[in-house]
Every structure is written in C-alpha cells, then in structure tokens.
C-alpha cells in the first residue's frame, strides 16, 4: 500500500443521512414542486455519475412534512434498501426517499473519491443488509462500516482523477451518441416517416431480411464469454457460442423492454425471446443501416398498442416480418450513406465505452486498495 492510509468508519468520512417520503395523499406536497426528490427508481439504469433531478419533485411543504433533508451538491447518494448499491453524486441540492443512506463528505474527504469508495465497497455493504421482506442497510450499520482510505485528501483526489478521466470519456461518448441518435431521428422524420409524405410502395421487413430467434435460456450466459449474448434486458451478456457473424438488427421480444431495438455488427448469440433481423443475400448490404432506424423508431409505437399478453407483453416473429414501411429506392440510396455513418459512429463509441468501463472496473480495486501508486499524478 502506497502513502499513508488509515482505517476508519464510513461515519468518520462524512454525515450519513436517510431520506423520507412526504404524504402522497396531499397534493400540496408535490404539485408545482421545485425541490429535486430522488428515489432508487431514478438510478435504475442510470449510467452517469451526477444526478440533478428525479422523476418527481416535492414542494417546500413536502420537505417540511417529513424527515427528508435537503442535502448539498456533491452529496454521494447510496441506495440502502433493495435494490442496494446504486451510487450517484448530487449535482445540486436534492433530497431523497427512505431508500437511501446518503453521505455528505466532511472537509477531509474528497466527494469523488467517496463515490468510488462506495462503488468499491458495494458488495460488502449489501451483505450487511438485514430484513425479511426486503434487505436494508440501517444508518447505524452504514456509519459503522470500516474502510481504509488515504489520510491525505490530495491522494484521494489523485486516485479519483484516474477513474474520473475514464468516466469523463464514457459520459462524453454517451452524450455524443445521444446527439447522433437525434440526427438519425431527424433524418428519418424528415424523409422516411409516414408523416414525411415520401412517395413509394408499401413493403414489409421480410422482403429484405431473414428473421430468426435464439434457442438458449438467459442462464446460458458465461461471465467473460467471447461473444455478445443478447437477451431482453438492456445490457448484453457474454457467451462462448455464436449463431451469427455480421450486421444485425436485434429486437427484444418480451418483458419490460419489448420492442427495444439495437444494432450490432459482429459475432453474437440470442436468448430464445430475442430476434435478429439480417439482410437476405440478394439485398445491398448497406440497406441494414436505414432499416435499423426504421425498425428502431417505429416498431415500438406499432406493437405496444397490440402486444399479446397482459402482465408481460411480447411480440411474435410475424410482428417483425410484416412490419410495414414506405420504400423509395432513390431516397433509400441517397440517404443510406448518412444512416451508415451515423450507425457506425455510434457503435464505435459503444465499443470504446465498453473498453473504458472494463479498464475502469479493473483499476477500481487496485486504486481503492492502494495497490497502485498515484503519487506521481500531477493534479
């Protein structure tokens, strides 16, 4: 271990604050509220570090009516009630519901280091949760958790700066991809959507694509597998087998993400409720790019009004095969290179995000344990 490190409790690094929920029966607690009120639901699928707003706000009356406190910017939010382990940094003053035990860092603790410290100790903290209906980490338990940290706040900042540089690039790539997706959406709406007035013949997706599904259960995934394994969840898993190698449109067939569409180029395998659309041999290979955006931007709108099933919606292969759109060969040829450039740029950024996240996750335990020396890093 490099430098001077100390063992202390989490409570010695900052003030630990629990949240609360104002009465949901009183409109004056929520209507026209301007105070950001964060719940664990707001962090589900949240990929950044800084959060400023959740799904709901509360009012001054709502704040006064319960024990939740207004916490300063740079408070580190940690979800302490199932699901345990979501971590984010408050970008501004916020309050939380009772699903959090948040840490307001003291003067000797760097807030960004604290964020990574909580991510590093996430499993340890979760294992200390108790409860029968659902697990929860109490305030006293959270305050008493022992951790080892650098005594110097400058060394804390050096460690955090290494990890932050990677997360900065990840977040930048994510924002770039959002912009590229907006450009593709604008192009589609202007030149190809039903409202654009484009003239052509009505065709179906199966005139261009072969459509197939996987054969495996979700538990067929392998940690550290060689290839992508697409299921109906937002994030791809890994597996050591593949059923296709090339460009494909991947569509989730059931569950909460029914109709979710992504593009992938490479070797992959599929869950049995996930579909892949690949071009027929007779079709121009670059057609996959505009077709991807047609499916992505229109399919969910078409299917969600008529999904088969109540509690768990799903689609069948025919929903994809008979997905209709207006085809104009000249317009297709004109804008196909633009769709291709946008799609390939997005996928390139996604690959870089994955690699950066892998590097960050490998560095995290080495940096947070003091195994790697950061004394030469110039802040």
C-alpha positions, 0 to 999 in steps of 0.5 A: 500500500502506497502513502499513508492510509488509515482505517476508519468508519464510513461515519468518520468520512462524512454525515450519513443521512436517510431520506423520507417520503412526504404524504402522497395523499396531499397534493400540496406536497408535490404539485408545482414542486421545485425541490429535486426528490430522488428515489432508487427508481431514478438510478435504475439504469442510470449510467452517469455519475451526477444526478440533478433531478428525479422523476418527481419533485416535492414542494417546500411543504413536502420537505417540511412534512417529513424527515427528508433533508435537503442535502448539498451538491456533491452529496454521494447518494447510496441506495440502502434498501433493495435494490442496494448499491446504486451510487450517484453524486448530487449535482445540486441540492436534492433530497431523497426517499427512505431508500437511501443512506446518503453521505455528505463528505466532511472537509477531509474527504474528497466527494469523488473519491467517496463515490468510488469508495462506495462503488468499491465497497458495494458488495460488502455493504449489501451483505450487511443488509438485514430484513425479511421482506426486503434487505436494508442497510440501517444508518447505524450499520452504514456509519459503522462500516470500516474502510481504509482510505488515504489520510491525505485528501490530495491522494484521494483526489489523485486516485479519483482523477484516474477513474474520473478521466475514464468516466469523463470519456464514457459520459462524453461518448454517451452524450455524443451518441445521444446527439447522433441518435437525434440526427438519425431521428431527424433524418428519418422524420424528415424523409422516411416517416409516414408523416414525411409524405415520401412517395413509394410502395408499401413493403414489409421487413421480410422482403429484405431480411431473414428473421430468426430467434435464439434457442438458449435460456438467459442462464446460458450466459458465461461471465467473460464469454467471447461473444455478445449474448443478447437477451431482453434486458438492456445490457448484453451478456457474454457467451462462448457460442455464436449463431451469427457473424455480421450486421444485425438488427436485434429486437427484444421480444418480451418483458419490460423492454419489448420492442427495444431495438439495437444494432450490432455488427459482429459475432453474437448469440440470442436468448430464445425471446430475442430476434435478429433481423439480417439482410437476405443475400440478394439485398445491398448490404448497406440497406441494414443501416436505414432499416435499423432506424426504421425498425428502431423508431417505429416498431415500438409505437406499432406493437405496444398498442397490440402486444399479446399478453397482459402482465408481460407483453411480447411480440411474435416473429410475424410482428417483425416480418410484416412490419410495414414501411414506405420504400423509395429506392432513390431516397433509400440510396441517397440517404443510406450513406448518412444512416451508415455513418451515423450507425457506425459512429455510434457503435464505435463509441459503444465499443470504446465505452465498453473498453473504458468501463472494463479498464475502469472496473479493473483499476477500481480495486487496485486504486481503492486498495492502494495497490497502485501508486498515484503519487506521481499524478500531477493534479 
